[in-house]
Amino acid sequence: MLNKKLHERLNAFLLKMVDEQQIPGAVYAVVTKDATLAEDAVGCSHREKKIPMTLETIFDLASLTKVCATLPATFLLLQAGEIELDDPITRFYPEACSSEITLKHLLTHTSGYPAHIPFYKKGLSKEEILQTIIKTHGEAGKQVEYSDLNFILLGFIIEKVSGLPLNQFTEKHIFQPLGMLHTGFNVNFEKKTIAPTEWLEAQQDYQWGKVHDENALHMGGVSGHAGLFSNLHDLKIYVQMLLSEGLTNAGERFLSSAILRESRQNFTKTLNLNRGLGWQLRDEQFSPAGYFLSENSYGHTGFTGTSLWIDPDKEIGIVLLSNRVHISRSINMNRIRRIVHNIVAAHVQ
């Protein structure tokens, strides 16, 4: 079922991006729920050492952590009846100062929390980070403000409700059941198999094998917003589960199809950006989705250069993994994502 023309066109574009020093390399796959239409690895993971990208290269997923770890963990607790979307955060932390903020606000980035707080610069403990977030006033439901704080807090809530640290909960209830054996926090794989991220002046070397996100690193490598590592093989499993409406490759029920369908609805139609539960939805301008995937497509991106995007109408999923920060934070990765998605849409009817 391989699509030769799609494979050739994607390779040609990504190799051009490597030649133009927009990315050091990339690994990608285009899948249906039960087949791979195209996949390959191009370029290098480490520019100086000339380590080639492979289909097995491990990537720092950055904010894909939100939708590959924290989101399915939240959905598992939802379908178990442990939590409810309209639960206020004061249900879990009575001392929180904004009683109107709910789990739904956290998932849709409408809590009113600021986009970022550099906790690592303040040297705060995990408990102090939690208290800082819940004591921050947020005017809920007014606008979409993409904020790491929402998913850091969701991570804490998952731990409190489940009684397990986030890394243990996700390993036991998500990655092991799905067979995602190369996915986790604080991974212990051979260094040359991991794509390094950014040059750090302080250590005169690249960040390599440890999480790139400063707050996640400060929190011990485990957080609801960042810290997860994975490879193409495992993310294909995850995307195919979503395309199968919650069924595993073995045909077993993992997530509720009702929850997954609801998660990709637009909860912010009257606001400034389109958001589902955890998911970024296609917007009219500058969306990483591009312009030719369906209006119902959804996905997420990661700051390091990662993304996954799913089109339920075309019944395809696209995984694109790169470490663009290995070159520069200023590279416009969303342009690369849009072109990849446009190419896929043009070749898959």
C-alpha atoms as a printed R data frame, in Angstrom:
    type eleno elety resid chain resno       x      y      z
1   ATOM     1    CA   MET     A     1   0.000  0.000  0.000
2   ATOM     2    CA   LEU     A     2   3.058  2.258 -0.226
3   ATOM     3    CA   ASN     A     3   2.552  5.472 -2.173
4   ATOM     4    CA   LYS     A     4   5.735  5.871 -4.216
5   ATOM     5    CA   LYS     A     5   5.000  9.388 -5.472
6   ATOM     6    CA   LEU     A     6   4.169 10.619 -1.978
7   ATOM     7    CA   HIS     A     7   7.385  9.112 -0.631
8   ATOM     8    CA   GLU     A     8   9.485 10.702 -3.381
9   ATOM     9    CA   ARG     A     9   7.895 14.129 -2.954
10  ATOM    10    CA   LEU     A    10   8.258 14.185  0.827
11  ATOM    11    CA   ASN     A    11  11.875 13.047  0.630
12  ATOM    12    CA   ALA     A    12  12.705 15.676 -1.972
13  ATOM    13    CA   PHE     A    13  11.216 18.470  0.136
14  ATOM    14    CA   LEU     A    14  12.784 17.395  3.426
15  ATOM    15    CA   LEU     A    15  16.208 16.904  1.820
16  ATOM    16    CA   LYS     A    16  15.873 20.427  0.447
17  ATOM    17    CA   MET     A    17  15.207 21.668  3.986
18  ATOM    18    CA   VAL     A    18  18.340 19.829  5.134
19  ATOM    19    CA   ASP     A    19  20.381 21.416  2.337
20  ATOM    20    CA   GLU     A    20  19.031 24.858  3.279
21  ATOM    21    CA   GLN     A    21  19.992 24.175  6.927
22  ATOM    22    CA   GLN     A    22  16.424 24.536  8.133
23  ATOM    23    CA   ILE     A    23  16.598 21.132  9.823
24  ATOM    24    CA   PRO     A    24  19.513 18.763 10.474
25  ATOM    25    CA   GLY     A    25  17.302 15.855  9.416
26  ATOM    26    CA   ALA     A    26  13.852 14.375  9.849
27  ATOM    27    CA   VAL     A    27  11.919 11.149 10.226
28  ATOM    28    CA   TYR     A    28   8.338 10.889  9.010
29  ATOM    29    CA   ALA     A    29   5.439  8.550  8.386
30  ATOM    30    CA   VAL     A    30   2.033  8.809  6.739
31  ATOM    31    CA   VAL     A    31  -0.322  6.098  7.974
32  ATOM    32    CA   THR     A    32  -3.865  4.824  7.771
33  ATOM    33    CA   LYS     A    33  -5.365  2.875 10.674
34  ATOM    34    CA   ASP     A    34  -3.807 -0.343  9.407
35  ATOM    35    CA   ALA     A    35  -1.088  0.562  6.875
36  ATOM    36    CA   THR     A    36   1.876  2.826  6.172
37  ATOM    37    CA   LEU     A    37   1.633  4.913  3.001
38  ATOM    38    CA   ALA     A    38   5.093  6.456  3.241
39  ATOM    39    CA   GLU     A    39   7.930  6.680  5.740
40  ATOM    40    CA   ASP     A    40  11.626  7.467  5.741
41  ATOM    41    CA   ALA     A    41  14.533  9.121  7.539
42  ATOM    42    CA   VAL     A    42  16.637 11.848  5.920
43  ATOM    43    CA   GLY     A    43  19.662 13.877  7.009
44  ATOM    44    CA   CYS     A    44  21.521 13.646 10.305
45  ATOM    45    CA   SER     A    45  20.479 13.786 13.934
46  ATOM    46    CA   HIS     A    46  23.828 15.298 15.008
47  ATOM    47    CA   ARG     A    47  25.394 17.694 12.516
48  ATOM    48    CA   GLU     A    48  28.983 17.673 13.773
49  ATOM    49    CA   LYS     A    49  29.170 13.935 14.425
50  ATOM    50    CA   LYS     A    50  27.257 13.137 11.205
51  ATOM    51    CA   ILE     A    51  25.038 10.616 12.953
52  ATOM    52    CA   PRO     A    52  22.382  9.656 10.393
53  ATOM    53    CA   MET     A    53  18.689  9.856 11.146
54  ATOM    54    CA   THR     A    54  17.039  6.431 11.186
55  ATOM    55    CA   LEU     A    55  13.500  5.150 11.593
56  ATOM    56    CA   GLU     A    56  14.534  4.167 15.150
57  ATOM    57    CA   THR     A    57  15.935  7.579 16.224
58  ATOM    58    CA   ILE     A    58  14.569  8.703 19.597
59  ATOM    59    CA   PHE     A    59  13.286 12.286 19.823
60  ATOM    60    CA   ASP     A    60  12.566 14.728 22.620
61  ATOM    61    CA   LEU     A    61   8.861 15.217 21.874
62  ATOM    62    CA   ALA     A    62   8.588 18.528 23.788
63  ATOM    63    CA   SER     A    63   4.890 19.543 23.856
64  ATOM    64    CA   LEU     A    64   3.752 16.349 22.148
65  ATOM    65    CA   THR     A    65   4.016 15.159 25.753
66  ATOM    66    CA   LYS     A    66   0.739 16.993 26.305
67  ATOM    67    CA   VAL     A    67  -1.195 14.841 23.828
68  ATOM    68    CA   CYS     A    68   0.795 11.590 23.961
69  ATOM    69    CA   ALA     A    69   1.018 11.231 27.756
70  ATOM    70    CA   THR     A    70  -1.066 13.734 29.735
71  ATOM    71    CA   LEU     A    71  -4.092 13.723 27.422
72  ATOM    72    CA   PRO     A    72  -4.596  9.944 27.200
73  ATOM    73    CA   ALA     A    73  -3.961  9.710 30.948
74  ATOM    74    CA   THR     A    74  -6.730 12.263 31.484
75  ATOM    75    CA   PHE     A    75  -9.034 10.332 29.144
76  ATOM    76    CA   LEU     A    76  -8.373  7.075 31.009
77  ATOM    77    CA   LEU     A    77  -9.397  8.742 34.273
78  ATOM    78    CA   LEU     A    78 -12.443 10.246 32.558
79  ATOM    79    CA   GLN     A    79 -13.686  6.922 31.218
80  ATOM    80    CA   ALA     A    80 -13.042  5.308 34.616
81  ATOM    81    CA   GLY     A    81 -15.286  7.915 36.254
82  ATOM    82    CA   GLU     A    82 -12.488  9.271 38.433
83  ATOM    83    CA   ILE     A    83 -12.801 12.822 37.090
84  ATOM    84    CA   GLU     A    84 -15.271 14.916 35.084
85  ATOM    85    CA   LEU     A    85 -14.580 17.680 32.550
86  ATOM    86    CA   ASP     A    86 -16.456 20.301 34.560
87  ATOM    87    CA   ASP     A    87 -14.638 19.501 37.793
88  ATOM    88    CA   PRO     A    88 -13.143 22.744 39.127
89  ATOM    89    CA   ILE     A    89  -9.493 22.647 40.126
90  ATOM    90    CA   THR     A    90 -10.658 23.505 43.654
91  ATOM    91    CA   ARG     A    91 -12.053 19.961 43.827
92  ATOM    92    CA   PHE     A    92  -8.459 18.732 43.850
93  ATOM    93    CA   TYR     A    93  -6.825 21.763 45.467
94  ATOM    94    CA   PRO     A    94  -9.323 23.651 47.663
95  ATOM    95    CA   GLU     A    95  -6.725 26.373 48.242
96  ATOM    96    CA   ALA     A    96  -6.716 27.361 44.536
97  ATOM    97    CA   CYS     A    97  -7.719 30.981 44.088
98  ATOM    98    CA   SER     A    98  -9.772 30.583 40.867
99  ATOM    99    CA   SER     A    99 -12.752 28.376 41.607
100 ATOM   100    CA   GLU     A   100 -14.192 28.875 38.101
101 ATOM   101    CA   ILE     A   101 -11.267 27.142 36.337
102 ATOM   102    CA   THR     A   102 -12.217 23.583 35.349
103 ATOM   103    CA   LEU     A   103 -10.432 20.635 33.773
104 ATOM   104    CA   LYS     A   104 -12.073 21.615 30.485
105 ATOM   105    CA   HIS     A   105 -10.459 25.049 30.720
106 ATOM   106    CA   LEU     A   106  -7.067 23.443 31.279
107 ATOM   107    CA   LEU     A   107  -7.530 21.073 28.321
108 ATOM   108    CA   THR     A   108  -8.686 23.839 25.952
109 ATOM   109    CA   HIS     A   109  -6.123 26.405 27.137
110 ATOM   110    CA   THR     A   110  -8.872 28.788 28.242
111 ATOM   111    CA   SER     A   111  -7.937 28.919 31.943
112 ATOM   112    CA   GLY     A   112  -6.570 32.435 31.689
113 ATOM   113    CA   TYR     A   113  -3.167 31.306 32.969
114 ATOM   114    CA   PRO     A   114  -0.140 33.051 31.429
115 ATOM   115    CA   ALA     A   115   1.699 31.290 28.617
116 ATOM   116    CA   HIS     A   116   4.809 30.588 30.650
117 ATOM   117    CA   ILE     A   117   6.458 31.086 34.030
118 ATOM   118    CA   PRO     A   118  10.210 30.279 34.237
119 ATOM   119    CA   PHE     A   119  10.013 28.206 37.419
120 ATOM   120    CA   TYR     A   120  13.547 26.924 36.861
121 ATOM   121    CA   LYS     A   121  14.945 30.442 37.237
122 ATOM   122    CA   LYS     A   122  13.232 30.763 40.605
123 ATOM   123    CA   GLY     A   123  14.575 27.410 41.835
124 ATOM   124    CA   LEU     A   124  11.114 26.299 42.963
125 ATOM   125    CA   SER     A   125  10.381 22.798 44.218
126 ATOM   126    CA   LYS     A   126   7.578 20.787 42.567
127 ATOM   127    CA   GLU     A   127   5.234 21.630 45.448
128 ATOM   128    CA   GLU     A   128   6.131 25.313 45.127
129 ATOM   129    CA   ILE     A   129   5.464 25.125 41.368
130 ATOM   130    CA   LEU     A   130   2.052 23.595 42.039
131 ATOM   131    CA   GLN     A   131   1.206 26.252 44.617
132 ATOM   132    CA   THR     A   132   2.370 29.039 42.293
133 ATOM   133    CA   ILE     A   133   0.070 27.787 39.533
134 ATOM   134    CA   ILE     A   134  -3.051 27.320 41.639
135 ATOM   135    CA   LYS     A   135  -2.498 30.665 43.366
136 ATOM   136    CA   THR     A   136  -2.251 32.399 39.960
137 ATOM   137    CA   HIS     A   137  -5.520 34.092 39.050
138 ATOM   138    CA   GLY     A   138  -6.949 33.102 35.687
139 ATOM   139    CA   GLU     A   139 -10.020 34.610 34.037
140 ATOM   140    CA   ALA     A   140 -11.469 31.437 32.581
141 ATOM   141    CA   GLY     A   141 -13.218 31.125 29.237
142 ATOM   142    CA   LYS     A   142 -12.312 34.534 27.801
143 ATOM   143    CA   GLN     A   143  -9.680 33.573 25.229
144 ATOM   144    CA   VAL     A   144  -7.323 30.842 24.145
145 ATOM   145    CA   GLU     A   145  -3.868 31.390 25.645
146 ATOM   146    CA   TYR     A   146  -1.677 28.380 24.983
147 ATOM   147    CA   SER     A   147  -0.009 27.793 28.329
148 ATOM   148    CA   ASP     A   148   2.301 25.105 29.670
149 ATOM   149    CA   LEU     A   149   0.825 25.790 33.105
150 ATOM   150    CA   ASN     A   150  -2.451 24.102 32.095
151 ATOM   151    CA   PHE     A   151  -0.753 20.776 31.420
152 ATOM   152    CA   ILE     A   152   1.723 21.022 34.269
153 ATOM   153    CA   LEU     A   153  -1.316 21.303 36.533
154 ATOM   154    CA   LEU     A   154  -3.095 18.436 34.740
155 ATOM   155    CA   GLY     A   155  -0.015 16.310 35.393
156 ATOM   156    CA   PHE     A   156  -0.237 17.071 39.106
157 ATOM   157    CA   ILE     A   157  -3.974 16.264 39.104
158 ATOM   158    CA   ILE     A   158  -3.376 12.910 37.368
159 ATOM   159    CA   GLU     A   159  -0.825 12.046 40.036
160 ATOM   160    CA   LYS     A   160  -3.167 13.041 42.853
161 ATOM   161    CA   VAL     A   161  -6.171 11.138 41.496
162 ATOM   162    CA   SER     A   162  -4.283  8.009 40.424
163 ATOM   163    CA   GLY     A   163  -1.848  7.862 43.333
164 ATOM   164    CA   LEU     A   164   1.034  7.273 40.921
165 ATOM   165    CA   PRO     A   165   3.790  9.559 39.604
166 ATOM   166    CA   LEU     A   166   2.999 10.643 36.048
167 ATOM   167    CA   ASN     A   167   5.847  8.648 34.514
168 ATOM   168    CA   GLN     A   168   4.712  5.462 36.270
169 ATOM   169    CA   PHE     A   169   1.034  5.961 35.421
170 ATOM   170    CA   THR     A   170   1.749  6.536 31.724
171 ATOM   171    CA   GLU     A   171   4.203  3.618 31.536
172 ATOM   172    CA   LYS     A   172   1.779  1.201 33.192
173 ATOM   173    CA   HIS     A   173  -1.501  2.324 31.637
174 ATOM   174    CA   ILE     A   174  -0.519  3.762 28.220
175 ATOM   175    CA   PHE     A   175   2.855  2.815 26.799
176 ATOM   176    CA   GLN     A   176   3.047 -0.821 27.923
177 ATOM   177    CA   PRO     A   177  -0.541 -1.694 26.905
178 ATOM   178    CA   LEU     A   178  -0.058 -0.096 23.473
179 ATOM   179    CA   GLY     A   179   3.352 -1.681 22.931
180 ATOM   180    CA   MET     A   180   5.141  1.694 22.831
181 ATOM   181    CA   LEU     A   181   8.385  0.231 24.138
182 ATOM   182    CA   HIS     A   182  10.629  3.155 23.174
183 ATOM   183    CA   THR     A   183   8.507  5.840 24.822
184 ATOM   184    CA   GLY     A   184   8.918  7.353 28.268
185 ATOM   185    CA   PHE     A   185  10.335 10.028 30.539
186 ATOM   186    CA   ASN     A   186  14.049 10.079 31.454
187 ATOM   187    CA   VAL     A   187  14.855  7.401 28.884
188 ATOM   188    CA   ASN     A   188  18.011  5.341 29.197
189 ATOM   189    CA   PHE     A   189  18.822  4.573 25.572
190 ATOM   190    CA   GLU     A   190  22.247  4.616 23.954
191 ATOM   191    CA   LYS     A   191  23.150  8.250 23.353
192 ATOM   192    CA   LYS     A   192  23.808  7.917 19.623
193 ATOM   193    CA   THR     A   193  20.235  6.688 19.126
194 ATOM   194    CA   ILE     A   194  18.796  9.955 20.531
195 ATOM   195    CA   ALA     A   195  18.555 13.150 18.492
196 ATOM   196    CA   PRO     A   196  20.366 15.959 20.385
197 ATOM   197    CA   THR     A   197  18.618 19.281 20.745
198 ATOM   198    CA   GLU     A   198  20.078 22.710 21.508
199 ATOM   199    CA   TRP     A   199  23.632 23.945 22.060
200 ATOM   200    CA   LEU     A   200  24.142 24.968 25.675
201 ATOM   201    CA   GLU     A   201  26.869 27.522 26.262
202 ATOM   202    CA   ALA     A   202  27.150 26.638 29.941
203 ATOM   203    CA   GLN     A   203  28.189 23.055 29.232
204 ATOM   204    CA   GLN     A   204  29.775 23.713 25.814
205 ATOM   205    CA   ASP     A   205  27.803 20.881 24.317
206 ATOM   206    CA   TYR     A   206  24.374 20.021 22.991
207 ATOM   207    CA   GLN     A   207  21.561 18.937 25.257
208 ATOM   208    CA   TRP     A   208  21.566 15.250 24.458
209 ATOM   209    CA   GLY     A   209  19.440 12.613 26.133
210 ATOM   210    CA   LYS     A   210  17.961 15.015 28.662
211 ATOM   211    CA   VAL     A   211  14.801 17.015 28.147
212 ATOM   212    CA   HIS     A   212  15.227 20.334 26.332
213 ATOM   213    CA   ASP     A   213  12.439 22.195 28.150
214 ATOM   214    CA   GLU     A   214  13.960 24.050 31.097
215 ATOM   215    CA   ASN     A   215  10.969 23.737 33.417
216 ATOM   216    CA   ALA     A   216  10.595 20.012 32.721
217 ATOM   217    CA   LEU     A   217  14.331 19.498 33.285
218 ATOM   218    CA   HIS     A   218  14.079 21.407 36.567
219 ATOM   219    CA   MET     A   219  11.167 19.156 37.599
220 ATOM   220    CA   GLY     A   220  13.299 16.039 37.237
221 ATOM   221    CA   GLY     A   221  12.431 15.361 33.608
222 ATOM   222    CA   VAL     A   222   8.798 14.460 34.305
223 ATOM   223    CA   SER     A   223   5.981 16.932 33.731
224 ATOM   224    CA   GLY     A   224   2.560 17.092 32.130
225 ATOM   225    CA   HIS     A   225   3.724 19.596 29.521
226 ATOM   226    CA   ALA     A   226   7.100 18.205 28.351
227 ATOM   227    CA   GLY     A   227   9.680 15.520 29.025
228 ATOM   228    CA   LEU     A   228   8.492 12.599 26.903
229 ATOM   229    CA   PHE     A   229  10.835 10.834 24.455
230 ATOM   230    CA   SER     A   230   9.713  8.498 21.688
231 ATOM   231    CA   ASN     A   231  10.390  7.308 18.149
232 ATOM   232    CA   LEU     A   232   8.496  6.974 14.881
233 ATOM   233    CA   HIS     A   233   7.484  3.350 15.435
234 ATOM   234    CA   ASP     A   234   5.756  4.103 18.730
235 ATOM   235    CA   LEU     A   235   4.053  7.253 17.508
236 ATOM   236    CA   LYS     A   236   2.664  5.318 14.535
237 ATOM   237    CA   ILE     A   237   1.071  2.928 17.040
238 ATOM   238    CA   TYR     A   238  -0.451  5.861 18.922
239 ATOM   239    CA   VAL     A   239  -1.741  7.614 15.795
240 ATOM   240    CA   GLN     A   240  -3.226  4.384 14.415
241 ATOM   241    CA   MET     A   241  -5.038  3.873 17.719
242 ATOM   242    CA   LEU     A   242  -6.573  7.333 17.300
243 ATOM   243    CA   LEU     A   243  -7.503  6.609 13.666
244 ATOM   244    CA   SER     A   244  -9.147  3.390 14.882
245 ATOM   245    CA   GLU     A   245 -11.273  5.390 17.355
246 ATOM   246    CA   GLY     A   246  -9.536  3.974 20.402
247 ATOM   247    CA   LEU     A   247  -8.854  0.398 19.318
248 ATOM   248    CA   THR     A   248  -5.371 -1.097 19.522
249 ATOM   249    CA   ASN     A   249  -3.710 -2.911 16.618
250 ATOM   250    CA   ALA     A   250  -4.945 -6.117 18.246
251 ATOM   251    CA   GLY     A   251  -8.528 -4.835 18.122
252 ATOM   252    CA   GLU     A   252  -8.820 -4.278 21.862
253 ATOM   253    CA   ARG     A   253 -10.531 -1.212 23.306
254 ATOM   254    CA   PHE     A   254  -8.015  1.252 24.785
255 ATOM   255    CA   LEU     A   255  -9.850  4.582 24.789
256 ATOM   256    CA   SER     A   256 -13.535  5.361 24.477
257 ATOM   257    CA   SER     A   257 -14.545  6.294 20.925
258 ATOM   258    CA   ALA     A   258 -17.079  8.737 22.400
259 ATOM   259    CA   ILE     A   259 -14.352 10.577 24.328
260 ATOM   260    CA   LEU     A   260 -12.040 10.675 21.292
261 ATOM   261    CA   ARG     A   261 -14.784 12.027 19.015
262 ATOM   262    CA   GLU     A   262 -15.656 14.699 21.565
263 ATOM   263    CA   SER     A   263 -11.995 15.615 22.059
264 ATOM   264    CA   ARG     A   264 -11.627 16.841 18.485
265 ATOM   265    CA   GLN     A   265 -14.714 19.054 18.524
266 ATOM   266    CA   ASN     A   266 -14.165 22.801 18.519
267 ATOM   267    CA   PHE     A   267 -14.719 23.996 22.097
268 ATOM   268    CA   THR     A   268 -13.605 27.562 21.345
269 ATOM   269    CA   LYS     A   269 -15.645 28.546 18.266
270 ATOM   270    CA   THR     A   270 -16.320 32.065 19.551
271 ATOM   271    CA   LEU     A   271 -12.752 32.699 20.710
272 ATOM   272    CA   ASN     A   272  -9.484 33.600 18.986
273 ATOM   273    CA   LEU     A   273  -8.162 30.095 18.186
274 ATOM   274    CA   ASN     A   274  -9.715 26.683 17.540
275 ATOM   275    CA   ARG     A   275  -9.061 24.136 20.284
276 ATOM   276    CA   GLY     A   276 -10.382 20.713 21.130
277 ATOM   277    CA   LEU     A   277  -9.693 18.832 24.343
278 ATOM   278    CA   GLY     A   278  -5.913 18.956 24.273
279 ATOM   279    CA   TRP     A   279  -5.847 19.112 20.492
280 ATOM   280    CA   GLN     A   280  -5.002 22.002 18.230
281 ATOM   281    CA   LEU     A   281  -7.541 22.263 15.416
282 ATOM   282    CA   ARG     A   282  -7.114 23.709 11.941
283 ATOM   283    CA   ASP     A   283  -7.271 27.494 11.793
284 ATOM   284    CA   GLU     A   284  -7.644 29.724  8.751
285 ATOM   285    CA   GLN     A   285  -4.178 31.290  8.843
286 ATOM   286    CA   PHE     A   286  -0.704 29.948  9.614
287 ATOM   287    CA   SER     A   287  -2.026 26.693 11.023
288 ATOM   288    CA   PRO     A   288   0.525 23.858 11.091
289 ATOM   289    CA   ALA     A   289  -2.229 21.768  9.466
290 ATOM   290    CA   GLY     A   290  -1.666 23.514  6.143
291 ATOM   291    CA   TYR     A   291  -4.534 24.385  3.834
292 ATOM   292    CA   PHE     A   292  -5.621 21.135  2.181
293 ATOM   293    CA   LEU     A   293  -6.282 18.748  5.023
294 ATOM   294    CA   SER     A   294  -9.906 18.656  6.100
295 ATOM   295    CA   GLU     A   295 -11.463 21.177  8.451
296 ATOM   296    CA   ASN     A   296 -11.895 18.327 10.917
297 ATOM   297    CA   SER     A   297  -8.173 17.597 11.092
298 ATOM   298    CA   TYR     A   298  -6.421 17.944 14.428
299 ATOM   299    CA   GLY     A   299  -3.004 17.502 15.967
300 ATOM   300    CA   HIS     A   300  -0.238 19.068 18.007
301 ATOM   301    CA   THR     A   301   3.314 20.327 17.705
302 ATOM   302    CA   GLY     A   302   6.454 20.241 19.841
303 ATOM   303    CA   PHE     A   303   8.955 23.089 20.182
304 ATOM   304    CA   THR     A   304  11.962 20.891 19.395
305 ATOM   305    CA   GLY     A   305  10.589 20.207 15.897
306 ATOM   306    CA   THR     A   306   8.071 17.403 16.361
307 ATOM   307    CA   SER     A   307   4.432 17.112 15.337
308 ATOM   308    CA   LEU     A   308   1.608 14.737 14.604
309 ATOM   309    CA   TRP     A   309  -1.526 15.558 12.639
310 ATOM   310    CA   ILE     A   310  -4.606 13.447 11.994
311 ATOM   311    CA   ASP     A   311  -7.299 13.821  9.342
312 ATOM   312    CA   PRO     A   312 -10.315 11.661 10.239
313 ATOM   313    CA   ASP     A   313 -12.051 12.506  6.950
314 ATOM   314    CA   LYS     A   314  -9.125 11.354  4.794
315 ATOM   315    CA   GLU     A   315  -8.414  8.622  7.384
316 ATOM   316    CA   ILE     A   316  -4.702  9.409  7.560
317 ATOM   317    CA   GLY     A   317  -2.198 10.416 10.216
318 ATOM   318    CA   ILE     A   318   1.091 12.253  9.676
319 ATOM   319    CA   VAL     A   319   4.034 12.042 12.067
320 ATOM   320    CA   LEU     A   320   6.954 14.423 11.457
321 ATOM   321    CA   LEU     A   321   9.928 14.315 13.805
322 ATOM   322    CA   SER     A   322  12.887 16.656 13.660
323 ATOM   323    CA   ASN     A   323  15.269 18.398 16.048
324 ATOM   324    CA   ARG     A   324  15.271 21.849 14.433
325 ATOM   325    CA   VAL     A   325  16.530 23.477 17.662
326 ATOM   326    CA   HIS     A   326  19.791 21.612 17.012
327 ATOM   327    CA   ILE     A   327  20.316 24.399 14.445
328 ATOM   328    CA   SER     A   328  18.260 27.303 15.820
329 ATOM   329    CA   ARG     A   329  15.114 28.165 17.756
330 ATOM   330    CA   SER     A   330  14.290 30.788 15.120
331 ATOM   331    CA   ILE     A   331  13.639 28.309 12.287
332 ATOM   332    CA   ASN     A   332  10.033 28.458 11.096
333 ATOM   333    CA   MET     A   333   9.101 24.825 11.679
334 ATOM   334    CA   ASN     A   334   5.412 25.506 11.086
335 ATOM   335    CA   ARG     A   335   6.174 26.395  7.460
336 ATOM   336    CA   ILE     A   336   7.863 23.013  7.046
337 ATOM   337    CA   ARG     A   337   4.915 21.273  8.704
338 ATOM   338    CA   ARG     A   338   2.408 23.061  6.460
339 ATOM   339    CA   ILE     A   339   4.257 22.066  3.305
340 ATOM   340    CA   VAL     A   340   4.568 18.438  4.442
341 ATOM   341    CA   HIS     A   341   0.840 18.353  5.201
342 ATOM   342    CA   ASN     A   342   0.000 20.051  1.896
343 ATOM   343    CA   ILE     A   343   2.061 17.454  0.004
344 ATOM   344    CA   VAL     A   344   0.314 14.616  1.810
345 ATOM   345    CA   ALA     A   345  -3.137 16.074  1.145
346 ATOM   346    CA   ALA     A   346  -2.295 16.488 -2.548
347 ATOM   347    CA   HIS     A   347  -1.223 12.859 -2.910
348 ATOM   348    CA   VAL     A   348  -3.814 11.104 -0.742
349 ATOM   349    CA   GLN     A   349  -7.379 11.377 -1.953
